[in-house]
Amino acid sequence: MKNKFVASVLSALLYTQGLLGFAAVASVLLKDRAHAETMPIVETAVPATAAPAR
């Protein structure tokens, strides 16, 4: 009887750990995706060539 209780507690802990791991991975992926959408696009400007001095 005690072994079944211990086994069920360990199973519940493992299940909870799996859910928390999944939530952590999902939050990292969603954070990266949201950050990529708000990041400004930086364009490099090509400097204009100066006219030759006379």
N, CA, C and O atoms as a Tripos MOL2 file, in Angstrom:
@<TRIPOS>MOLECULE
protein
  216   215    54     0     0
PROTEIN
NO_CHARGES

@<TRIPOS>ATOM
      1 N           0.8270   -1.1980    0.0000 N.3       1 MET1
      2 CA          0.0000    0.0000    0.0000 C.3       1 MET1
      3 C           0.8710    1.2600    0.0000 C.2       1 MET1
      4 O           0.6080    2.2120   -0.7350 O.2       1 MET1
      5 N           1.9130    1.2450    0.8400 N.am      2 LYS2
      6 CA          2.7820    2.4180    0.9200 C.3       2 LYS2
      7 C           3.5780    2.5970   -0.3670 C.2       2 LYS2
      8 O           3.8590    3.7230   -0.7790 O.2       2 LYS2
      9 N           3.9440    1.4740   -1.0040 N.am      3 ASN3
     10 CA          4.6960    1.5540   -2.2580 C.3       3 ASN3
     11 C           3.8700    2.1950   -3.3680 C.2       3 ASN3
     12 O           4.4060    2.9480   -4.1800 O.2       3 ASN3
     13 N           2.5830    1.9070   -3.4100 N.am      4 LYS4
     14 CA          1.7140    2.4990   -4.4250 C.3       4 LYS4
     15 C           1.5830    4.0060   -4.2140 C.2       4 LYS4
     16 O           1.5530    4.7790   -5.1720 O.2       4 LYS4
     17 N           1.5040    4.4110   -2.9440 N.am      5 PHE5
     18 CA          1.4110    5.8380   -2.6500 C.3       5 PHE5
     19 C           2.6900    6.5640   -3.0760 C.2       5 PHE5
     20 O           2.6300    7.6320   -3.6840 O.2       5 PHE5
     21 N           3.8260    5.9850   -2.7580 N.am      6 VAL6
     22 CA          5.1060    6.5900   -3.1210 C.3       6 VAL6
     23 C           5.2450    6.6410   -4.6470 C.2       6 VAL6
     24 O           5.7220    7.6340   -5.1960 O.2       6 VAL6
     25 N           4.8350    5.5870   -5.3150 N.am      7 ALA7
     26 CA          4.9110    5.5570   -6.7750 C.3       7 ALA7
     27 C           4.0000    6.6210   -7.3860 C.2       7 ALA7
     28 O           4.3750    7.2680   -8.3630 O.2       7 ALA7
     29 N           2.8150    6.8050   -6.8230 N.am      8 SER8
     30 CA          1.9030    7.8110   -7.3690 C.3       8 SER8
     31 C           2.4270    9.2250   -7.0990 C.2       8 SER8
     32 O           2.2600   10.1110   -7.9380 O.2       8 SER8
     33 N           3.0500    9.4460   -5.9530 N.am      9 VAL9
     34 CA          3.6240   10.7710   -5.6720 C.3       9 VAL9
     35 C           4.7640   11.0530   -6.6350 C.2       9 VAL9
     36 O           4.8490   12.1550   -7.1760 O.2       9 VAL9
     37 N           5.6410   10.0850   -6.8620 N.am     10 LEU10
     38 CA          6.7460   10.2780   -7.7980 C.3      10 LEU10
     39 C           6.2390   10.4970   -9.2210 C.2      10 LEU10
     40 O           6.7930   11.3110   -9.9590 O.2      10 LEU10
     41 N           5.2100    9.7880   -9.6010 N.am     11 SER11
     42 CA          4.6380    9.9880  -10.9250 C.3      11 SER11
     43 C           4.0660   11.3960  -11.0610 C.2      11 SER11
     44 O           4.2380   12.0370  -12.0980 O.2      11 SER11
     45 N           3.3950   11.8730  -10.0370 N.am     12 ALA12
     46 CA          2.8400   13.2220  -10.0750 C.3      12 ALA12
     47 C           3.9540   14.2670  -10.1590 C.2      12 ALA12
     48 O           3.8250   15.2550  -10.8810 O.2      12 ALA12
     49 N           5.0430   14.0500   -9.4240 N.am     13 LEU13
     50 CA          6.1650   14.9810   -9.4770 C.3      13 LEU13
     51 C           6.8140   14.9910  -10.8530 C.2      13 LEU13
     52 O           7.1700   16.0530  -11.3630 O.2      13 LEU13
     53 N           6.9700   13.8320  -11.4510 N.am     14 LEU14
     54 CA          7.5480   13.7640  -12.7870 C.3      14 LEU14
     55 C           6.6340   14.4220  -13.8200 C.2      14 LEU14
     56 O           7.1130   15.1070  -14.7240 O.2      14 LEU14
     57 N           5.3420   14.2200  -13.6910 N.am     15 TYR15
     58 CA          4.3830   14.8280  -14.5910 C.3      15 TYR15
     59 C           4.4280   16.3520  -14.4670 C.2      15 TYR15
     60 O           4.4000   17.0690  -15.4670 O.2      15 TYR15
     61 N           4.4980   16.8290  -13.2330 N.am     16 THR16
     62 CA          4.5770   18.2720  -12.9920 C.3      16 THR16
     63 C           5.8620   18.8450  -13.5590 C.2      16 THR16
     64 O           5.8550   19.9260  -14.1490 O.2      16 THR16
     65 N           6.9680   18.1270  -13.3860 N.am     17 GLN17
     66 CA          8.2380   18.6020  -13.9270 C.3      17 GLN17
     67 C           8.1800   18.6720  -15.4530 C.2      17 GLN17
     68 O           8.7090   19.6100  -16.0500 O.2      17 GLN17
     69 N           7.5510   17.7070  -16.0740 N.am     18 GLY18
     70 CA          7.4030   17.7310  -17.5260 C.3      18 GLY18
     71 C           6.5690   18.9060  -17.9950 C.2      18 GLY18
     72 O           6.9060   19.5510  -18.9880 O.2      18 GLY18
     73 N           5.4830   19.1920  -17.2900 N.am     19 LEU19
     74 CA          4.6410   20.3450  -17.6530 C.3      19 LEU19
     75 C           5.3900   21.6610  -17.4780 C.2      19 LEU19
     76 O           5.2760   22.5590  -18.3110 O.2      19 LEU19
     77 N           6.1550   21.7740  -16.3940 N.am     20 LEU20
     78 CA          6.9180   23.0040  -16.1780 C.3      20 LEU20
     79 C           8.0070   23.1620  -17.2380 C.2      20 LEU20
     80 O           8.2760   24.2770  -17.6850 O.2      20 LEU20
     81 N           8.6290   22.0690  -17.6380 N.am     21 GLY21
     82 CA          9.6350   22.1330  -18.6940 C.3      21 GLY21
     83 C           9.0300   22.5530  -20.0140 C.2      21 GLY21
     84 O           9.6120   23.3570  -20.7420 O.2      21 GLY21
     85 N           7.8710   22.0170  -20.3240 N.am     22 PHE22
     86 CA          7.1770   22.3990  -21.5540 C.3      22 PHE22
     87 C           6.7970   23.8750  -21.5210 C.2      22 PHE22
     88 O           6.9400   24.5770  -22.5220 O.2      22 PHE22
     89 N           6.3160   24.3470  -20.3780 N.am     23 ALA23
     90 CA          5.9490   25.7570  -20.2550 C.3      23 ALA23
     91 C           7.1740   26.6520  -20.4000 C.2      23 ALA23
     92 O           7.0850   27.7300  -20.9880 O.2      23 ALA23
     93 N           8.3170   26.2180  -19.8720 N.am     24 ALA24
     94 CA          9.5380   27.0160  -19.9860 C.3      24 ALA24
     95 C           9.9850   27.1200  -21.4410 C.2      24 ALA24
     96 O          10.3470   28.2010  -21.9050 O.2      24 ALA24
     97 N           9.9620   26.0110  -22.1520 N.am     25 VAL25
     98 CA         10.3630   26.0220  -23.5620 C.3      25 VAL25
     99 C           9.4040   26.8810  -24.3750 C.2      25 VAL25
    100 O           9.8360   27.6540  -25.2300 O.2      25 VAL25
    101 N           8.1100   26.7510  -24.1160 N.am     26 ALA26
    102 CA          7.1220   27.5440  -24.8460 C.3      26 ALA26
    103 C           7.2990   29.0300  -24.5740 C.2      26 ALA26
    104 O           7.1750   29.8430  -25.4900 O.2      26 ALA26
    105 N           7.5900   29.3990  -23.3230 N.am     27 SER27
    106 CA          7.7560   30.8210  -23.0200 C.3      27 SER27
    107 C           9.0020   31.3930  -23.6770 C.2      27 SER27
    108 O           8.9940   32.5430  -24.1160 O.2      27 SER27
    109 N          10.0700   30.6120  -23.7500 N.am     28 VAL28
    110 CA         11.2850   31.0940  -24.4180 C.3      28 VAL28
    111 C          11.0300   31.2750  -25.9080 C.2      28 VAL28
    112 O          11.4450   32.2760  -26.4940 O.2      28 VAL28
    113 N          10.3520   30.3150  -26.5200 N.am     29 LEU29
    114 CA         10.0720   30.4270  -27.9530 C.3      29 LEU29
    115 C           9.1490   31.5980  -28.2570 C.2      29 LEU29
    116 O           9.3660   32.3220  -29.2290 O.2      29 LEU29
    117 N           8.1260   31.7910  -27.4400 N.am     30 LEU30
    118 CA          7.2080   32.8970  -27.6670 C.3      30 LEU30
    119 C           7.8750   34.2410  -27.4030 C.2      30 LEU30
    120 O           7.5850   35.2210  -28.0890 O.2      30 LEU30
    121 N           8.7630   34.2950  -26.4190 N.am     31 LYS31
    122 CA          9.4730   35.5400  -26.1350 C.3      31 LYS31
    123 C          10.3880   35.9050  -27.2980 C.2      31 LYS31
    124 O          10.4390   37.0680  -27.6980 O.2      31 LYS31
    125 N          11.1040   34.9390  -27.8420 N.am     32 ASP32
    126 CA         11.9710   35.1950  -28.9930 C.3      32 ASP32
    127 C          11.1570   35.6580  -30.1920 C.2      32 ASP32
    128 O          11.5820   36.5520  -30.9230 O.2      32 ASP32
    129 N          10.0070   35.0660  -30.3950 N.am     33 ARG33
    130 CA          9.1670   35.4330  -31.5370 C.3      33 ARG33
    131 C           8.6270   36.8480  -31.3780 C.2      33 ARG33
    132 O           8.6120   37.6160  -32.3400 O.2      33 ARG33
    133 N           8.1860   37.1970  -30.1780 N.am     34 ALA34
    134 CA          7.6640   38.5390  -29.9310 C.3      34 ALA34
    135 C           8.7790   39.5670  -30.0360 C.2      34 ALA34
    136 O           8.5630   40.6710  -30.5370 O.2      34 ALA34
    137 N           9.9540   39.2170  -29.5730 N.am     35 HIS35
    138 CA         11.0910   40.1410  -29.6350 C.3      35 HIS35
    139 C          11.4990   40.3720  -31.0860 C.2      35 HIS35
    140 O          11.8840   41.4850  -31.4440 O.2      35 HIS35
    141 N          11.4250   39.3640  -31.9070 N.am     36 ALA36
    142 CA         11.8130   39.5030  -33.3070 C.3      36 ALA36
    143 C          10.8350   40.4110  -34.0580 C.2      36 ALA36
    144 O          11.2360   41.1140  -34.9860 O.2      36 ALA36
    145 N           9.5680   40.4030  -33.6690 N.am     37 GLU37
    146 CA          8.5800   41.2320  -34.3500 C.3      37 GLU37
    147 C           8.7310   42.7060  -33.9900 C.2      37 GLU37
    148 O           8.4080   43.5700  -34.8050 O.2      37 GLU37
    149 N           9.2160   43.0110  -32.7860 N.am     38 THR38
    150 CA          9.3250   44.3990  -32.3610 C.3      38 THR38
    151 C          10.7000   44.9850  -32.6370 C.2      38 THR38
    152 O          10.9070   46.1840  -32.4460 O.2      38 THR38
    153 N          11.6330   44.1720  -33.0790 N.am     39 MET39
    154 CA         12.9670   44.6720  -33.3460 C.3      39 MET39
    155 C          12.9610   45.5500  -34.5820 C.2      39 MET39
    156 O          12.4450   45.1420  -35.6220 O.2      39 MET39
    157 N          13.5250   46.7560  -34.4930 N.am     40 PRO40
    158 CA         13.5710   47.6070  -35.6780 C.3      40 PRO40
    159 C          14.5820   47.0760  -36.6840 C.2      40 PRO40
    160 O          15.6070   46.4940  -36.3260 O.2      40 PRO40
    161 N          14.2660   47.2910  -37.9270 N.am     41 ILE41
    162 CA         15.1790   46.8580  -38.9870 C.3      41 ILE41
    163 C          16.1630   47.9930  -39.2160 C.2      41 ILE41
    164 O          15.7780   49.1190  -39.5310 O.2      41 ILE41
    165 N          17.4150   47.6790  -39.0540 N.am     42 VAL42
    166 CA         18.4530   48.6940  -39.2230 C.3      42 VAL42
    167 C          19.0150   48.5660  -40.6250 C.2      42 VAL42
    168 O          19.5220   47.5140  -41.0160 O.2      42 VAL42
    169 N          18.9190   49.6300  -41.3600 N.am     43 GLU43
    170 CA         19.4550   49.6430  -42.7150 C.3      43 GLU43
    171 C          20.7330   50.4630  -42.7110 C.2      43 GLU43
    172 O          20.8020   51.5250  -42.0920 O.2      43 GLU43
    173 N          21.7290   49.9690  -43.3990 N.am     44 THR44
    174 CA         22.9710   50.7240  -43.4760 C.3      44 THR44
    175 C          22.8960   51.6750  -44.6440 C.2      44 THR44
    176 O          22.5230   51.2910  -45.7530 O.2      44 THR44
    177 N          23.2490   52.9040  -44.3900 N.am     45 ALA45
    178 CA         23.2110   53.9120  -45.4440 C.3      45 ALA45
    179 C          24.5760   53.9650  -46.1310 C.2      45 ALA45
    180 O          25.6160   53.9370  -45.4740 O.2      45 ALA45
    181 N          24.5560   54.0390  -47.4130 N.am     46 VAL46
    182 CA         25.7920   54.1500  -48.1900 C.3      46 VAL46
    183 C          26.1300   55.6310  -48.2750 C.2      46 VAL46
    184 O          25.3280   56.4280  -48.7620 O.2      46 VAL46
    185 N          27.3270   56.0050  -47.7980 N.am     47 PRO47
    186 CA         27.6640   57.4300  -47.8480 C.3      47 PRO47
    187 C          27.7620   57.9310  -49.2810 C.2      47 PRO47
    188 O          28.2680   57.2420  -50.1670 O.2      47 PRO47
    189 N          27.2670   59.1420  -49.4850 N.am     48 ALA48
    190 CA         27.3240   59.7490  -50.8080 C.3      48 ALA48
    191 C          28.7620   60.1290  -51.1140 C.2      48 ALA48
    192 O          29.4970   60.5730  -50.2320 O.2      48 ALA48
    193 N          29.1520   59.9550  -52.3450 N.am     49 THR49
    194 CA         30.5180   60.3280  -52.7170 C.3      49 THR49
    195 C          30.5940   61.8400  -52.8920 C.2      49 THR49
    196 O          29.7180   62.4590  -53.4970 O.2      49 THR49
    197 N          31.6390   62.4070  -52.3590 N.am     50 ALA50
    198 CA         31.8080   63.8520  -52.4250 C.3      50 ALA50
    199 C          32.2650   64.2510  -53.8230 C.2      50 ALA50
    200 O          32.9910   63.5180  -54.4950 O.2      50 ALA50
    201 N          31.8240   65.4200  -54.2370 N.am     51 ALA51
    202 CA         32.2450   65.9230  -55.5570 C.3      51 ALA51
    203 C          33.7260   66.2730  -55.4860 C.2      51 ALA51
    204 O          34.1930   66.7610  -54.4570 O.2      51 ALA51
    205 N          34.4610   66.0360  -56.5440 N.am     52 PRO52
    206 CA         35.8860   66.3480  -56.5040 C.3      52 PRO52
    207 C          36.1180   67.8550  -56.3830 C.2      52 PRO52
    208 O          35.4140   68.6680  -56.9820 O.2      52 PRO52
    209 N          37.1260   68.1900  -55.5910 N.am     53 ALA53
    210 CA         37.4440   69.6010  -55.3770 C.3      53 ALA53
    211 C          38.0590   70.1950  -56.6390 C.2      53 ALA53
    212 O          38.7850   69.5060  -57.3560 O.2      53 ALA53
    213 N          37.7780   71.4660  -56.9170 N.am     54 ARG54
    214 CA         38.3080   72.1190  -58.1240 C.3      54 ARG54
    215 C          39.4510   72.9980  -57.7910 C.2      54 ARG54
    216 O          40.0240   73.6290  -58.6790 O.2      54 ARG54
@<TRIPOS>BOND
     1     1     2 1
     2     2     3 1
     3     3     4 2
     4     3     5 am
     5     5     6 1
     6     6     7 1
     7     7     8 2
     8     7     9 am
     9     9    10 1
    10    10    11 1
    11    11    12 2
    12    11    13 am
    13    13    14 1
    14    14    15 1
    15    15    16 2
    16    15    17 am
    17    17    18 1
    18    18    19 1
    19    19    20 2
    20    19    21 am
    21    21    22 1
    22    22    23 1
    23    23    24 2
    24    23    25 am
    25    25    26 1
    26    26    27 1
    27    27    28 2
    28    27    29 am
    29    29    30 1
    30    30    31 1
    31    31    32 2
    32    31    33 am
    33    33    34 1
    34    34    35 1
    35    35    36 2
    36    35    37 am
    37    37    38 1
    38    38    39 1
    39    39    40 2
    40    39    41 am
    41    41    42 1
    42    42    43 1
    43    43    44 2
    44    43    45 am
    45    45    46 1
    46    46    47 1
    47    47    48 2
    48    47    49 am
    49    49    50 1
    50    50    51 1
    51    51    52 2
    52    51    53 am
    53    53    54 1
    54    54    55 1
    55    55    56 2
    56    55    57 am
    57    57    58 1
    58    58    59 1
    59    59    60 2
    60    59    61 am
    61    61    62 1
    62    62    63 1
    63    63    64 2
    64    63    65 am
    65    65    66 1
    66    66    67 1
    67    67    68 2
    68    67    69 am
    69    69    70 1
    70    70    71 1
    71    71    72 2
    72    71    73 am
    73    73    74 1
    74    74    75 1
    75    75    76 2
    76    75    77 am
    77    77    78 1
    78    78    79 1
    79    79    80 2
    80    79    81 am
    81    81    82 1
    82    82    83 1
    83    83    84 2
    84    83    85 am
    85    85    86 1
    86    86    87 1
    87    87    88 2
    88    87    89 am
    89    89    90 1
    90    90    91 1
    91    91    92 2
    92    91    93 am
    93    93    94 1
    94    94    95 1
    95    95    96 2
    96    95    97 am
    97    97    98 1
    98    98    99 1
    99    99   100 2
   100    99   101 am
   101   101   102 1
   102   102   103 1
   103   103   104 2
   104   103   105 am
   105   105   106 1
   106   106   107 1
   107   107   108 2
   108   107   109 am
   109   109   110 1
   110   110   111 1
   111   111   112 2
   112   111   113 am
   113   113   114 1
   114   114   115 1
   115   115   116 2
   116   115   117 am
   117   117   118 1
   118   118   119 1
   119   119   120 2
   120   119   121 am
   121   121   122 1
   122   122   123 1
   123   123   124 2
   124   123   125 am
   125   125   126 1
   126   126   127 1
   127   127   128 2
   128   127   129 am
   129   129   130 1
   130   130   131 1
   131   131   132 2
   132   131   133 am
   133   133   134 1
   134   134   135 1
   135   135   136 2
   136   135   137 am
   137   137   138 1
   138   138   139 1
   139   139   140 2
   140   139   141 am
   141   141   142 1
   142   142   143 1
   143   143   144 2
   144   143   145 am
   145   145   146 1
   146   146   147 1
   147   147   148 2
   148   147   149 am
   149   149   150 1
   150   150   151 1
   151   151   152 2
   152   151   153 am
   153   153   154 1
   154   154   155 1
   155   155   156 2
   156   155   157 am
   157   157   158 1
   158   158   159 1
   159   159   160 2
   160   159   161 am
   161   161   162 1
   162   162   163 1
   163   163   164 2
   164   163   165 am
   165   165   166 1
   166   166   167 1
   167   167   168 2
   168   167   169 am
   169   169   170 1
   170   170   171 1
   171   171   172 2
   172   171   173 am
   173   173   174 1
   174   174   175 1
   175   175   176 2
   176   175   177 am
   177   177   178 1
   178   178   179 1
   179   179   180 2
   180   179   181 am
   181   181   182 1
   182   182   183 1
   183   183   184 2
   184   183   185 am
   185   185   186 1
   186   186   187 1
   187   187   188 2
   188   187   189 am
   189   189   190 1
   190   190   191 1
   191   191   192 2
   192   191   193 am
   193   193   194 1
   194   194   195 1
   195   195   196 2
   196   195   197 am
   197   197   198 1
   198   198   199 1
   199   199   200 2
   200   199   201 am
   201   201   202 1
   202   202   203 1
   203   203   204 2
   204   203   205 am
   205   205   206 1
   206   206   207 1
   207   207   208 2
   208   207   209 am
   209   209   210 1
   210   210   211 1
   211   211   212 2
   212   211   213 am
   213   213   214 1
   214   214   215 1
   215   215   216 2
@<TRIPOS>SUBSTRUCTURE
     1 MET1         2 RESIDUE 1 A MET
     2 LYS2         6 RESIDUE 1 A LYS
     3 ASN3        10 RESIDUE 1 A ASN
     4 LYS4        14 RESIDUE 1 A LYS
     5 PHE5        18 RESIDUE 1 A PHE
     6 VAL6        22 RESIDUE 1 A VAL
     7 ALA7        26 RESIDUE 1 A ALA
     8 SER8        30 RESIDUE 1 A SER
     9 VAL9        34 RESIDUE 1 A VAL
    10 LEU10       38 RESIDUE 1 A LEU
    11 SER11       42 RESIDUE 1 A SER
    12 ALA12       46 RESIDUE 1 A ALA
    13 LEU13       50 RESIDUE 1 A LEU
    14 LEU14       54 RESIDUE 1 A LEU
    15 TYR15       58 RESIDUE 1 A TYR
    16 THR16       62 RESIDUE 1 A THR
    17 GLN17       66 RESIDUE 1 A GLN
    18 GLY18       70 RESIDUE 1 A GLY
    19 LEU19       74 RESIDUE 1 A LEU
    20 LEU20       78 RESIDUE 1 A LEU
    21 GLY21       82 RESIDUE 1 A GLY
    22 PHE22       86 RESIDUE 1 A PHE
    23 ALA23       90 RESIDUE 1 A ALA
    24 ALA24       94 RESIDUE 1 A ALA
    25 VAL25       98 RESIDUE 1 A VAL
    26 ALA26      102 RESIDUE 1 A ALA
    27 SER27      106 RESIDUE 1 A SER
    28 VAL28      110 RESIDUE 1 A VAL
    29 LEU29      114 RESIDUE 1 A LEU
    30 LEU30      118 RESIDUE 1 A LEU
    31 LYS31      122 RESIDUE 1 A LYS
    32 ASP32      126 RESIDUE 1 A ASP
    33 ARG33      130 RESIDUE 1 A ARG
    34 ALA34      134 RESIDUE 1 A ALA
    35 HIS35      138 RESIDUE 1 A HIS
    36 ALA36      142 RESIDUE 1 A ALA
    37 GLU37      146 RESIDUE 1 A GLU
    38 THR38      150 RESIDUE 1 A THR
    39 MET39      154 RESIDUE 1 A MET
    40 PRO40      158 RESIDUE 1 A PRO
    41 ILE41      162 RESIDUE 1 A ILE
    42 VAL42      166 RESIDUE 1 A VAL
    43 GLU43      170 RESIDUE 1 A GLU
    44 THR44      174 RESIDUE 1 A THR
    45 ALA45      178 RESIDUE 1 A ALA
    46 VAL46      182 RESIDUE 1 A VAL
    47 PRO47      186 RESIDUE 1 A PRO
    48 ALA48      190 RESIDUE 1 A ALA
    49 THR49      194 RESIDUE 1 A THR
    50 ALA50      198 RESIDUE 1 A ALA
    51 ALA51      202 RESIDUE 1 A ALA
    52 PRO52      206 RESIDUE 1 A PRO
    53 ALA53      210 RESIDUE 1 A ALA
    54 ARG54      214 RESIDUE 1 A ARG
